[in-house]
Amino acid sequence: IFMRIFLLIVLIISCSTLKAQSVSPEYKDNYTVQYLIVFNKKKEILLMKNKSGWHTPAMRSNKPQSIKESLEDFADKIGIKIKGLRLSGLYVHKFEGLTDHPEISFRSHYTAQVIDEKEGALSPLSSVADVEYHWVDKEKALSLLHFDFLREQTKPILKNNKKVWGGTFLITWKNDAFQGSKIIEPIYSLSN
């Protein structure tokens, strides 16, 4: 009887350990954002406009998809097809004043060319949920970008999108309102 009780205890402990190992840890959003800078033949880039202002198109990356799948899916939702997808920027954001987000997060910037036969004619779906998409002259685009950090991150990419650029920014918030940003690690080339 002692042996049966001992085996039963061992079996219960083993099952508990297996169950504990199979339970996935609590999901924690790292707030990774992917920006998509799309060029057309007219030397324009695609910008989005929402209630905060003008931005390069961006998406949160929290689905179990590859980078290529997620960006092509995002472009499709905007109403365009893209080719030549390449990493052009990888920036780190540190935050101050966000109690719900003390972690750092990464901002990856990808460039691509539009391949739609209408050279980027946007579908009616591209202006839904208070977001509009517009082709803007590459030279004018930087001055339209709302966030100063996004301007700084996009600037070297527009000058030379054959390199991969990096740097670190401190993003400051107060009472859930964006206050500003500053470069704490200067922008540099991560590639030749």
C-alpha positions in Angstrom: 0.0 0.0 0.0 2.9 2.3 0.8 4.2 1.8 -2.8 0.8 2.6 -4.3 0.5 5.8 -2.4 4.1 6.7 -3.3 3.4 6.0 -7.0 0.2 8.0 -6.9 2.0 11.0 -5.3 4.8 10.8 -8.0 2.1 10.6 -10.7 0.2 13.7 -9.3 3.5 15.7 -9.1 4.5 14.7 -12.6 1.2 15.7 -14.0 1.2 19.0 -12.2 4.7 19.8 -13.4 3.8 19.0 -17.0 0.7 21.1 -16.8 2.7 24.0 -15.3 5.3 23.7 -18.2 2.6 23.7 -20.9 0.8 26.9 -19.6 2.1 29.8 -21.7 3.3 32.8 -19.8 1.0 35.9 -19.7 1.2 37.8 -23.0 3.1 41.0 -22.7 2.9 43.4 -25.6 6.3 44.9 -26.4 4.7 47.6 -28.5 6.8 46.8 -31.5 5.9 49.1 -34.4 6.7 48.6 -38.1 6.7 51.6 -40.4 6.3 51.1 -44.2 7.8 53.8 -46.4 6.4 53.2 -49.9 7.9 55.0 -52.9 6.2 55.4 -56.3 7.8 56.4 -59.7 6.9 60.1 -59.2 9.3 60.4 -56.2 6.4 60.5 -53.8 6.0 58.5 -50.6 2.8 57.3 -49.0 1.8 59.1 -45.8 -1.1 58.5 -43.5 -3.1 61.2 -41.8 -5.1 60.5 -38.6 -6.3 62.6 -35.6 -2.7 63.1 -34.4 -1.4 64.4 -37.8 0.8 63.0 -40.6 2.9 59.8 -40.3 4.5 57.2 -42.5 2.1 54.2 -42.5 2.6 52.2 -39.3 1.3 49.1 -37.7 1.6 47.3 -34.4 3.3 44.0 -34.8 1.5 41.5 -32.5 0.2 38.8 -34.8 2.0 35.5 -35.4 3.1 36.5 -38.9 6.5 36.9 -40.6 7.6 40.4 -41.2 7.0 40.1 -45.0 3.5 38.6 -44.4 2.5 41.4 -42.0 3.8 44.2 -44.2 2.3 42.8 -47.4 -1.0 42.3 -45.5 -0.9 45.9 -44.2 -0.2 47.2 -47.7 -3.1 45.2 -49.1 -5.4 46.7 -46.5 -4.3 50.2 -47.6 -5.1 49.1 -51.1 -1.6 48.7 -52.7 0.8 46.0 -53.7 4.5 46.3 -52.9 7.8 44.9 -54.0 11.5 45.3 -53.0 10.7 45.2 -49.3 13.9 46.0 -47.3 14.8 47.0 -43.7 16.0 50.6 -43.7 15.8 51.6 -40.0 15.9 50.0 -36.6 15.4 52.4 -33.8 15.0 52.0 -30.0 12.4 54.0 -28.0 12.8 54.5 -24.3 9.8 56.0 -22.5 9.4 58.5 -19.7 6.0 59.3 -18.2 4.1 56.1 -19.4 3.3 54.1 -16.3 1.8 51.3 -18.3 4.8 51.0 -20.6 8.2 51.1 -18.8 9.9 48.8 -21.4 11.8 49.9 -24.4 10.4 49.1 -27.8 11.7 48.8 -31.3 10.6 50.8 -34.3 11.6 49.1 -37.6 11.3 51.1 -40.8 10.9 49.2 -44.1 11.0 50.6 -47.6 9.3 49.3 -50.7 8.1 50.3 -54.1 4.5 50.2 -55.1 3.7 47.8 -58.0 0.0 48.6 -58.6 -0.6 49.1 -62.3 -2.3 52.4 -61.5 1.0 53.4 -59.7 -0.5 53.6 -56.3 -4.1 54.4 -56.8 -5.5 53.8 -53.3 -8.6 51.8 -52.8 -11.7 53.2 -51.1 -10.8 51.1 -48.0 -7.7 53.3 -47.6 -9.6 56.1 -45.9 -11.5 54.4 -43.2 -11.6 54.7 -39.4 -10.4 58.3 -39.4 -7.3 57.5 -41.3 -6.5 58.8 -44.8 -3.6 57.8 -47.1 -2.0 60.2 -49.6 0.9 60.3 -51.9 3.2 63.2 -51.0 6.3 64.6 -52.7 9.3 63.1 -51.0 10.8 66.6 -50.4 7.6 67.9 -48.7 6.9 64.7 -46.7 9.4 65.4 -43.8 7.9 68.8 -43.1 4.5 67.2 -42.7 5.4 64.5 -40.2 3.8 65.2 -36.9 6.2 63.6 -34.4 9.7 65.0 -34.2 11.3 61.6 -33.6 9.6 60.2 -36.8 11.0 63.1 -38.8 14.5 62.4 -37.5 14.1 58.6 -38.1 12.7 59.0 -41.6 15.2 61.7 -42.8 18.3 59.5 -43.3 16.1 56.8 -44.9 14.8 59.2 -47.5 18.3 60.3 -48.3 19.7 56.8 -48.6 17.4 53.8 -48.2 20.1 51.3 -49.2 21.6 51.5 -45.7 20.0 50.4 -42.4 19.9 53.3 -39.9 19.7 53.1 -36.1 19.6 55.2 -33.0 17.9 55.6 -29.6 15.2 58.1 -28.7 13.7 59.1 -25.3 10.0 59.7 -25.8 8.4 61.8 -23.1 4.7 61.7 -22.1 2.8 63.6 -19.4 -0.9 62.8 -18.5 -1.2 60.6 -21.6 -0.1 63.4 -23.9 3.0 63.4 -26.0 5.5 66.0 -24.8 8.4 65.5 -27.1 11.5 63.4 -27.8 15.2 63.6 -27.8 17.9 61.6 -29.4 20.0 59.8 -26.7 22.0 57.8 -29.1 22.8 59.6 -32.4 21.5 58.2 -35.6 24.2 56.0 -37.3 24.4 53.5 -40.1 24.0 49.9 -39.0 25.2 48.7 -42.5 27.7 49.6 -45.1 
